[in-house]
Amino acid sequence: MDLGVGEVGRIAELTTSDRKIVAILMRLGIIPGISIRLLRKKPACILQVGHSKVALDYDLAMFIRIYPRK
């Protein structure tokens, strides 16, 4: 994930074809086209998705490609 802590970006795509991983991410609100804010990187990625906060380990976060907000 190429965002710095506090930065906002838009999810460009989920870079896996594994349906189980895609389903997990989508249930958490990680859907291409939505805006997210990176709240913390360690020990896990904490994302703000809408009004919710989502914690992801790096095994899942590595499948999220982000467009930084300009």
BABA-211703 format. One record per residue (C-alpha): chain; x, y, z; residue number from 1. Coordinates in Angstrom, 3 decimals, always signed. Example, Ala and Ser with C-alpha at 12.3 -4.5 7.8 and 13.67 -1.06 7.14 Angstrom:
<recs>
c A c1 +12.300 c2 -4.500 c3 +7.800 k 1
c A c1 +13.670 c2 -1.060 c3 +7.140 k 2
</recs>
This chain:
<recs>
c A c1 +0.000 c2 +0.000 c3 +0.000 k 1
c A c1 +1.585 c2 +3.237 c3 -1.158 k 2
c A c1 -0.108 c2 +5.683 c3 +1.187 k 3
c A c1 +1.478 c2 +7.462 c3 +4.110 k 4
c A c1 -0.247 c2 +7.563 c3 +7.476 k 5
c A c1 -3.096 c2 +10.095 c3 +7.334 k 6
c A c1 -3.237 c2 +10.162 c3 +3.541 k 7
c A c1 -6.400 c2 +9.548 c3 +1.551 k 8
c A c1 -6.591 c2 +7.485 c3 -1.611 k 9
c A c1 -9.040 c2 +5.649 c3 -3.810 k 10
c A c1 -9.018 c2 +1.889 c3 -4.240 k 11
c A c1 -8.026 c2 +1.208 c3 -7.834 k 12
c A c1 -8.302 c2 -2.580 c3 -7.828 k 13
c A c1 -7.947 c2 -5.786 c3 -5.882 k 14
c A c1 -4.923 c2 -7.545 c3 -7.369 k 15
c A c1 -5.919 c2 -11.155 c3 -6.791 k 16
c A c1 -8.172 c2 -13.597 c3 -8.589 k 17
c A c1 -8.672 c2 -15.660 c3 -5.418 k 18
c A c1 -12.423 c2 -15.407 c3 -4.820 k 19
c A c1 -12.104 c2 -16.061 c3 -1.087 k 20
c A c1 -9.713 c2 -13.135 c3 -0.615 k 21
c A c1 -11.843 c2 -10.841 c3 -2.775 k 22
c A c1 -14.930 c2 -11.822 c3 -0.758 k 23
c A c1 -13.171 c2 -11.113 c3 +2.553 k 24
c A c1 -12.022 c2 -7.670 c3 +1.398 k 25
c A c1 -15.398 c2 -6.760 c3 -0.048 k 26
c A c1 -17.207 c2 -7.788 c3 +3.166 k 27
c A c1 -14.924 c2 -5.339 c3 +4.966 k 28
c A c1 -15.946 c2 -2.556 c3 +2.567 k 29
c A c1 -12.731 c2 -2.683 c3 +0.526 k 30
c A c1 -14.287 c2 -2.159 c3 -2.898 k 31
c A c1 -12.674 c2 -0.618 c3 -6.002 k 32
c A c1 -13.638 c2 +3.026 c3 -6.437 k 33
c A c1 -14.137 c2 +3.970 c3 -2.779 k 34
c A c1 -11.996 c2 +6.395 c3 -0.803 k 35
c A c1 -9.972 c2 +5.263 c3 +2.192 k 36
c A c1 -7.653 c2 +6.895 c3 +4.712 k 37
c A c1 -4.616 c2 +5.078 c3 +6.100 k 38
c A c1 -4.662 c2 +5.526 c3 +9.882 k 39
c A c1 -1.782 c2 +3.238 c3 +10.851 k 40
c A c1 +0.732 c2 +0.896 c3 +9.165 k 41
c A c1 +2.144 c2 -1.138 c3 +12.073 k 42
c A c1 +1.587 c2 -3.663 c3 +13.575 k 43
c A c1 -1.335 c2 -3.929 c3 +11.127 k 44
c A c1 -2.823 c2 -1.632 c3 +8.503 k 45
c A c1 -5.747 c2 +0.333 c3 +9.915 k 46
c A c1 -7.944 c2 +1.869 c3 +7.232 k 47
c A c1 -10.852 c2 +4.224 c3 +7.571 k 48
c A c1 -13.499 c2 +3.122 c3 +5.108 k 49
c A c1 -16.438 c2 +5.500 c3 +5.255 k 50
c A c1 -17.343 c2 +5.713 c3 +8.945 k 51
c A c1 -15.757 c2 +2.346 c3 +9.776 k 52
c A c1 -12.212 c2 +1.378 c3 +10.716 k 53
c A c1 -10.802 c2 -1.847 c3 +9.303 k 54
c A c1 -7.667 c2 -3.679 c3 +10.470 k 55
c A c1 -5.831 c2 -5.749 c3 +7.859 k 56
c A c1 -2.677 c2 -7.804 c3 +8.130 k 57
c A c1 -0.131 c2 -7.378 c3 +5.366 k 58
c A c1 -1.153 c2 -10.672 c3 +3.734 k 59
c A c1 -4.493 c2 -9.060 c3 +2.811 k 60
c A c1 -3.361 c2 -5.453 c3 +2.412 k 61
c A c1 -0.885 c2 -6.416 c3 -0.316 k 62
c A c1 -3.822 c2 -7.184 c3 -2.646 k 63
c A c1 -5.110 c2 -3.588 c3 -2.559 k 64
c A c1 -3.871 c2 -1.145 c3 -5.193 k 65
c A c1 -4.460 c2 +2.511 c3 -4.300 k 66
c A c1 -4.591 c2 +5.709 c3 -6.343 k 67
c A c1 -3.370 c2 +8.532 c3 -4.074 k 68
c A c1 -5.663 c2 +11.563 c3 -3.911 k 69
c A c1 -4.202 c2 +14.567 c3 -5.698 k 70
</recs>
